[in-house]
């Protein structure tokens, strides 16, 4: 069975402390990309979880063929425009 390839938008505490560890614990999921307006946060999260694609602009993450699903981990007020 092929893994579901997830892209994470937002790499703050909810992503790093809850969502990304949960995905990493699943055998059928791979985190393939992370994006954050603060690219240093994205790079840190990517390093912790072995994510190969890092972006400052979430639209570049959305353009990847390697992403099957997206998890929006930004502040709630930003969910609608991203979605």
Secondary structure as a PSIPRED ss2 file (coil, helix, strand):
# PSIPRED VFORMAT (PSIPRED V4.0)

   1 X C   1.000  0.000  0.000
   2 X C   1.000  0.000  0.000
   3 X C   1.000  0.000  0.000
   4 X E   0.000  0.000  1.000
   5 X E   0.000  0.000  1.000
   6 X E   0.000  0.000  1.000
   7 X E   0.000  0.000  1.000
   8 X E   0.000  0.000  1.000
   9 X E   0.000  0.000  1.000
  10 X C   1.000  0.000  0.000
  11 X C   1.000  0.000  0.000
  12 X C   1.000  0.000  0.000
  13 X H   0.000  1.000  0.000
  14 X H   0.000  1.000  0.000
  15 X H   0.000  1.000  0.000
  16 X H   0.000  1.000  0.000
  17 X H   0.000  1.000  0.000
  18 X H   0.000  1.000  0.000
  19 X H   0.000  1.000  0.000
  20 X H   0.000  1.000  0.000
  21 X H   0.000  1.000  0.000
  22 X H   0.000  1.000  0.000
  23 X H   0.000  1.000  0.000
  24 X H   0.000  1.000  0.000
  25 X C   1.000  0.000  0.000
  26 X C   1.000  0.000  0.000
  27 X C   1.000  0.000  0.000
  28 X C   1.000  0.000  0.000
  29 X E   0.000  0.000  1.000
  30 X E   0.000  0.000  1.000
  31 X E   0.000  0.000  1.000
  32 X E   0.000  0.000  1.000
  33 X E   0.000  0.000  1.000
  34 X E   0.000  0.000  1.000
  35 X E   0.000  0.000  1.000
  36 X C   1.000  0.000  0.000
  37 X C   1.000  0.000  0.000
  38 X C   1.000  0.000  0.000
  39 X H   0.000  1.000  0.000
  40 X H   0.000  1.000  0.000
  41 X H   0.000  1.000  0.000
  42 X H   0.000  1.000  0.000
  43 X H   0.000  1.000  0.000
  44 X H   0.000  1.000  0.000
  45 X H   0.000  1.000  0.000
  46 X H   0.000  1.000  0.000
  47 X H   0.000  1.000  0.000
  48 X H   0.000  1.000  0.000
  49 X H   0.000  1.000  0.000
  50 X C   1.000  0.000  0.000
  51 X C   1.000  0.000  0.000
  52 X C   1.000  0.000  0.000
  53 X E   0.000  0.000  1.000
  54 X E   0.000  0.000  1.000
  55 X E   0.000  0.000  1.000
  56 X C   1.000  0.000  0.000
  57 X C   1.000  0.000  0.000
  58 X H   0.000  1.000  0.000
  59 X H   0.000  1.000  0.000
  60 X H   0.000  1.000  0.000
  61 X H   0.000  1.000  0.000
  62 X H   0.000  1.000  0.000
  63 X C   1.000  0.000  0.000
  64 X C   1.000  0.000  0.000
  65 X C   1.000  0.000  0.000
  66 X C   1.000  0.000  0.000
  67 X C   1.000  0.000  0.000
  68 X C   1.000  0.000  0.000
  69 X E   0.000  0.000  1.000
  70 X E   0.000  0.000  1.000
  71 X E   0.000  0.000  1.000
  72 X E   0.000  0.000  1.000
  73 X C   1.000  0.000  0.000
  74 X C   1.000  0.000  0.000
  75 X C   1.000  0.000  0.000
  76 X H   0.000  1.000  0.000
  77 X H   0.000  1.000  0.000
  78 X H   0.000  1.000  0.000
  79 X H   0.000  1.000  0.000
  80 X H   0.000  1.000  0.000
  81 X H   0.000  1.000  0.000
  82 X H   0.000  1.000  0.000
  83 X C   1.000  0.000  0.000
